[in-house]
């Protein structure tokens, strides 16, 4: 069994230096830290789990969690996974500090600063896709605060791992579903969340790539952003359908599904609609036949696994063995659309807005 002494001897450093690197305390040069972690990975070092638990209780690790708005029911379900895992980690002395912020770079940066001021040792983040967020992630990593991105990723950052779905593949799946469910020439309207959220743009890119390569009979008429807002989605979809009477299919790449589908219902047109996620209001529209199919991505699993990766790294020095952890996509149609127990249902009705 590999010991800290073995690692220290191979690295040519003291056991205290190895301990500081594994437990993220004290100043160690980046070159020395990298050398030690290479040896740790090569020897597949695993500390004693009982000792790890005792050490974690003494160190009182804090893990920060930043997810998008409380008005987004999908992230309510991600938070369920976070809360379930956080309850387990309490026995290890782990404190979880959570923030829910709007789709805004400044709001997210402020939340990160607040958590850093509270002394977090790791961060789980659904990142806004902006250069300043990427730079902030890199700053955290330089301070030896590991970052795991959840549900949506960010290009070019030094985050430790990503947990979520393969969103490009999700778009490809949506294109295949549309092709299976339609015949002849199709005019498609796309309602996405925000171009500053990578998972939204990648789903649209995957869909458009697949349509262009395999299903040229399906034409994209327009792509609009609803910023994951039900009311904005309701208004945008209504205007889109009035402007383009030829549209006979819709693709929602993010939230705002309920508002958009209300507008589709009110138009009186029979449309093929493909969406993402299985929040209760989406399943309601699926059961009514308004939505043709929705693609799920295991939000609770995403939340729990992201927190678990940070815990394992902080307490055991276990570096994730993969860059990305993809959850499996599943397809829901009316016949398998029973809502998951306990899922959030507090969605405002855009048709009742004053």
N, C-alpha and C positions, 0 to 999 in steps of 0.2 A: 504494500500500500504506500502510495506516494505521500510524503510529509512536507511540511513547510520547510524543514531543514534541507530536504532533497532539492527543492526548488531554489532555495537560497544558495546552496553549493553550486548548482549549475549556472545560476545567474551571476555568481561572484559578488553577492551582496549579503547583508545580515538578515537574520530571520525577522527582525523588526521591520526592515524595509519591505520584505514580502508581505508581512501582515498589514502594513500601511496601504500597500497597493490593493490587496484583496478586500480590505475593509474601508477603502476610500477615506483615509484620514492621514493628515500630515502631508508635507511637501515631498514629492518624489519627482525627479525629472521625467518628462514625457518619454525620453529614450529608454530610461531604466524601466519605467512602468510598462512600456510596450514589450521590452525584452522578457520581463517577468510573466506577462500575460501570454506571450507566445509559448513559454515553457509550460505554463498552467494548462493551456489548451492541448499541447503536444502530449503531456502526461495524463490528460483527462483527470486532473486533480479534483477530488470531491471531499470537502471538509466533513468532519463528523457532524451528523445532523442534530444530535442532541446538543453538542457544543455550539452549533450554529444558533439553535433556538435560544440558548442561554445568553450568547453573545448579543443577539439581536435585541433581546429584552433589556439588556444593559445599555445598548447604544440608542435605543428609542428612535429608530429611523422614521422619517417623515416622507411620504410619497405624495406629490401633488398630482391632481387630475384636473384637466381643463377640457370640457366638452362644449358643444354648441348649445344654443339657447334652450331654455326650459319650455319654450313654445314649440319645440320640435319633438314629437312623440317618439321618433326613432331613437334619439339620444336618451330619452327616458328609459328605454329598454337597455341601452348600453350601460346606463347608470345602475340598473338593477343588477347586472353582472358585476359591476364594480363594487357595489354595496355587499353583495353576497361574498365575494372574495375578501373584501376588507374586514368583514366579520370574522373570517377564518384567521386572518393575519393579526388580529388583535392579540392573540395568544403569544405572538412573537414580538410584541412590543411595537408593532407597526401602527403609525397613525396615518390616516388618509385624509388629505385636505382637498376639497373639491370646489371647483368654480364652473359656472355655466355662463357663457358669454355669447353675444350676438355675432353675426358674420361680419366682423370688423377687425382689421389688423391692430388698430390702436387699443381696442377693448381686450384683445388677446395678449398684447404686449403688457398691458397694465396688470392683467391677471397673473402673468408669469412673474413680473416684478414683485407683486404681493406675496406670491408663494416663495420666491427666493428670500424675501425679507423674513419669512417665517422659518427659514432654515431647512428647506426640503433637501432630501438626498437623492431624489429621482423624480422624473416627471413623465406622466402619461398625457399625451396631447393629441387632440383632433385638430391638425394645423390649418390655419388660413394660409392659402398658397400665395405667399408674398415674400419678397426678398428680405424684409426686415425680420420676419418670423424665422426664416432659414438662418439668418445671421445670429438671432437670439438662441436658437437651438445649438449652433456651433459654439457660442459663448458658454452655454451651460456645460457642454461636453468638455471644453477646455478647463472648466472648474471642477471636473470629475463628477458632474451630475448627469447620469445617463438619461436619455430620452427615448421613449417608445411612442411611436405614432399609432393612432387607432382610427379605424374606419376610412380615413383619407390620409394620404401620404404627402410629402413635399419633396420636390426635386432637389437633388444636390446637397442635402444636409448631412450632418454627421450623426444623425439619430442611430440608436443601437439596433432597432428592429421596427418593422411595421406589422401590425395585426389587423386584418380586415379581409375584404373580398378582393379578388382580381377584377377591378372595375372595367378594364378594357374587355375582358372576357364576358363580363356581365352585359356590356353593350352588344357584343357579338351574339349572345344568347337571345337578347331582345329582338335583334334583326331576324334571327332564325324563327322565332315565334311569330313575328309579323308575317313572314313568308308562308309559314304553315297555315295561318289563319285567314289569309286573303287570296284573292285571285285577280288577275288582270292588273291594269295600271292603278297604282295607289299613290295618293298625295298625302304626305306625312307631315304633321306639325310636331315640333319638339318643344317641350317645356322643361327647361333645366333649372337647377338651383342657382348657382353662381359660378362664373368663370374663374373665380378666385378660390374654388374648392376643387382640388385635383380629381377627386373621384367623379364629380359631375362631368368635367370636360372629357375625362377618359372614357366614361360610358358612352357619351355622344360620339367620341372618336371611334370607339369599337363598333358601334352601330353603323355609322356612316361608312367605315372601312368594309364591313361585311356586305352592306347593301350594294356598294360600288363594285365589289369583287364578284358577288354571287347573285344579287337580286336587283338588277338595274330597273326593273319594272316599278320599284318602290322609290319615289322621288321625295326628297326633303324640300318642303316648301318654305319653312321658316323655323328659326331657332330663337326662342325667347327665354329670358331669365326671370324667375319669380322670387329669387332670394329666399327660398324655402318658406315663403309666407302664404298662408291659405287665402287671404283676401286678395293679395296681389295676383295669385294664381287664378283665382276666380275671374278677376277683371281681364287679365291678359288672355286667358283662354276664350272668354266670350268675344273679345275684340278680334282675336285671331280667326275664329270660326265665321264671324260676320264678314271679315275682309276677304277670306278665301273659302267661298262656298264649295270649292272642289275638294277640300280636305275631307278624307274619309278614314283617317287613322291618326292617333295621337300617341306620343311616347313621352312619359314623365320620367326623367332621369333621377329625380330627387324627391324632396318633400313638396307639399302643396298639392298633393294628389286629390284630396277631398274637395278643395275649392275648385280645382280645374274640372273635376268630374261633375260637380254641380252645374257648372257652366255648360258642359257638354250635354247634360240631361236637358237643361232648359232650351238648348238649341233645337231639340226635337229630332236631331239627326242620329242615325244608327252608325256609330263609329267603332272601329276596333281600337282598343286602348290597352297599352302595355305599360306597367308601372314597376316600381321597386318597393320592396319591404312589405310587411304584413301587419302594420298597425291596425287597430280595430276599425277605423273609418275606411281604410282601404279594403279590408275584408268585407265590410258592409256593402261597398260598391261592387265588389267582386260577386257577392251573393245575389245582388240585384241584377247582375248581368251588364252593368255599365262598364266595368273593367273586364277585359278578356282574360288576362293573366297578369300575375305579379311575381317578381323575382325576389326571393328572400335571401338574407345574408347573416343570420345568426347573431344579432346584436348583443345578446347577453354573453355569448361565448367570447365575442370580441373584447368586451369590457373585462371579463374575468381573466382571460389569457394575458392581456396586456399588463395588468397589475401583477400577475404571477411572474412574468418575465423579469420585471423590475425587482420583485422580492428575491427571486433566485439569484440575480446578479449582485444585489446589495449584501445579502447574507452569506452567500456561498462563493461568490466570484464566478458563478456560472455564466459564461458569455453565450448568448443565444447561438445555436448551431446553424441558424438560417437567417438570412437578411429579411425575409418576408414570411409571415405565417398567414396563409390564405384559408379562410373558412369556406365551406362548400356552399355553392349556390343551390337553391331549391326552387322549383316552380310551383306556384299555387294557382289552381283554377277553382271554379265554383264548387266542384265536387270534393275538394280537400281543403276548404277554407275555414275550418272551425277555429275561432280565435284562441290564442294562447291565454290561459288563466292568469289573471293578475296584470295583464297588459294595460298600459295607460289609455284612457279614452277621453281626456279633456281637450278635445279639439273644438274650437269655435265654429259656428255655422256661418260661412261667409254670406249666405243668403239673408241673414238676420242683421248684418252690420248696418248701423245707422249712418 
